[in-house]
Amino acid sequence: MTLTKRWTSRVLLLDGDNRLLLLCGRDPRRPGARWWFTVGGAVEEGENYLQAAVREVWEETALPLPMGRLSPVVWTRQAIFSVDGQVFDQYEEYRLARVTPDEARGMNIRTEEARYGHRWWSIPELATTAEFVRPKKMASLLPEVLATADRDRAPVHLGDFNEDTDPE
């Protein structure tokens, strides 16, 4: 299989109760393969990471999120994974954005990747779920981001992973 390089901009969309919106994906070639992931996706030609984040939020939730509502990068990650017979080597940047109750209610999750569902997750729910969540260890990573989101800090590199072979 060919390894496809990808650069992505991901958004930690949080509501007023610090619940994180995650989308559910499945691999049609691997029965039972299911995981939860953040809003966001590939940076397209001619875009920067902020532009991609805003576009992806719009495409996946119908929320017109201004760039100024996105935090600086809080995490980076490199991940190799396969889905639907393709293998990706993906660089990810994560930013935080808070949504109002009206914005959360008005979202229209309409993405091909999330056709298996979406859900607002609390940190305790993330800590106790048996579901696969990406990035791994989300429940232990989020509290620090929430506590320091309004401060000027360097992004944390979560590591380099092979999602197909690294243990959960």
C-alpha positions in Angstrom: 0.0 0.0 0.0 1.1 3.5 -0.7 1.6 5.9 2.2 -0.2 9.2 1.7 1.2 12.2 3.5 -1.5 14.5 5.0 -1.5 17.7 7.0 -4.6 18.3 9.2 -6.1 21.0 11.3 -8.2 19.7 14.2 -10.5 21.5 16.5 -11.4 20.7 20.1 -15.0 22.1 20.1 -16.2 22.5 23.7 -19.5 23.5 25.0 -20.2 25.5 28.2 -20.0 22.3 30.3 -16.6 21.5 29.0 -18.0 18.6 26.9 -16.1 17.8 23.7 -17.8 17.2 20.4 -16.5 14.0 18.8 -17.5 12.4 15.5 -17.7 8.6 15.0 -16.0 6.9 12.1 -15.8 3.3 10.9 -13.6 1.5 8.5 -15.8 -0.3 5.9 -13.1 -2.8 5.2 -12.7 -3.9 8.8 -15.9 -5.1 10.5 -16.3 -3.5 13.9 -13.5 -1.0 13.5 -15.0 2.2 15.0 -13.4 5.2 16.7 -14.3 8.7 17.9 -12.3 11.8 16.6 -12.3 15.5 16.8 -13.8 17.9 14.2 -11.3 18.9 11.5 -9.5 17.5 8.5 -7.0 18.0 5.7 -5.4 21.4 4.9 -6.2 22.0 1.3 -3.9 23.6 -1.3 -3.7 27.4 -0.8 -4.9 27.2 2.9 -3.1 27.7 6.1 -4.0 25.7 9.2 -6.4 28.3 10.6 -8.3 28.6 7.3 -8.6 24.8 7.2 -9.9 24.7 10.8 -12.6 27.2 10.0 -13.6 25.5 6.8 -13.7 22.0 8.4 -15.8 23.3 11.3 -18.2 24.7 8.8 -18.3 21.6 6.6 -18.7 19.2 9.5 -21.1 21.2 11.8 -22.5 24.1 9.8 -21.1 26.5 12.4 -19.6 29.7 11.0 -16.7 29.9 13.4 -14.5 33.1 13.1 -10.8 32.5 13.1 -10.4 34.7 16.1 -12.3 32.2 18.3 -9.7 29.5 17.7 -6.9 29.2 20.3 -3.3 29.0 19.3 -2.1 25.4 18.7 -2.4 23.4 21.9 -1.2 20.0 20.6 0.6 18.4 17.7 0.7 14.8 16.8 2.0 12.5 14.0 0.0 9.4 13.3 0.1 6.6 10.8 -3.2 4.8 10.3 -5.1 2.9 7.6 -8.7 3.3 6.7 -10.7 1.9 3.7 -7.6 0.3 2.2 -5.4 3.5 2.3 -2.5 4.2 4.7 -2.0 7.8 5.9 1.0 9.5 7.5 -0.8 12.4 9.1 0.5 15.5 10.9 -2.1 17.1 13.1 -2.4 20.5 14.8 -5.1 20.9 17.5 -6.8 24.2 18.5 -9.5 24.8 21.1 -12.8 26.7 20.4 -15.7 27.1 22.8 -19.3 27.2 21.5 -22.3 28.9 23.0 -25.4 26.8 23.9 -27.2 28.4 20.9 -24.3 27.4 18.6 -24.3 23.9 20.0 -28.0 23.5 19.5 -27.8 24.9 15.9 -25.1 22.6 14.7 -25.9 20.3 11.8 -23.4 17.4 11.8 -23.2 16.6 8.2 -20.0 14.9 7.3 -19.4 11.7 5.5 -16.8 10.7 8.1 -19.3 11.0 11.0 -22.2 9.2 9.4 -22.0 6.8 12.3 -22.8 9.4 14.9 -21.6 12.3 16.9 -21.7 13.1 20.6 -20.7 15.6 23.3 -18.4 13.8 25.7 -17.5 14.9 29.3 -14.1 14.2 30.6 -15.4 11.6 33.1 -17.1 9.8 30.1 -13.9 9.9 28.1 -12.0 8.5 31.1 -14.3 5.5 31.4 -15.3 4.6 27.9 -14.2 1.4 26.2 -14.6 3.1 22.8 -11.5 4.0 20.8 -10.9 7.8 21.0 -8.3 9.7 19.0 -6.0 11.1 20.2 -5.5 8.4 22.8 -5.7 9.4 26.4 -8.0 12.4 25.6 -9.4 12.4 29.2 -6.0 12.9 30.7 -4.9 15.5 28.1 -8.0 17.8 28.2 -7.8 19.1 31.7 -4.4 20.8 31.2 -5.6 22.4 28.0 -8.7 23.7 29.6 -6.7 25.1 32.6 -4.1 26.8 30.3 -6.1 27.7 27.2 -6.1 31.4 27.9 -2.3 31.5 28.6 0.5 31.9 26.1 2.2 28.5 26.0 4.0 26.3 23.5 2.1 23.5 21.9 2.6 20.0 23.4 3.7 17.3 20.9 1.7 14.2 21.9 4.0 11.9 20.0 4.4 9.9 16.9 2.0 6.9 16.6 1.1 4.1 14.4 -2.6 3.7 15.2 -2.7 0.2 13.5 0.1 -1.3 15.7 0.4 0.8 18.9 -1.4 -0.7 21.9 -4.4 1.3 23.2 
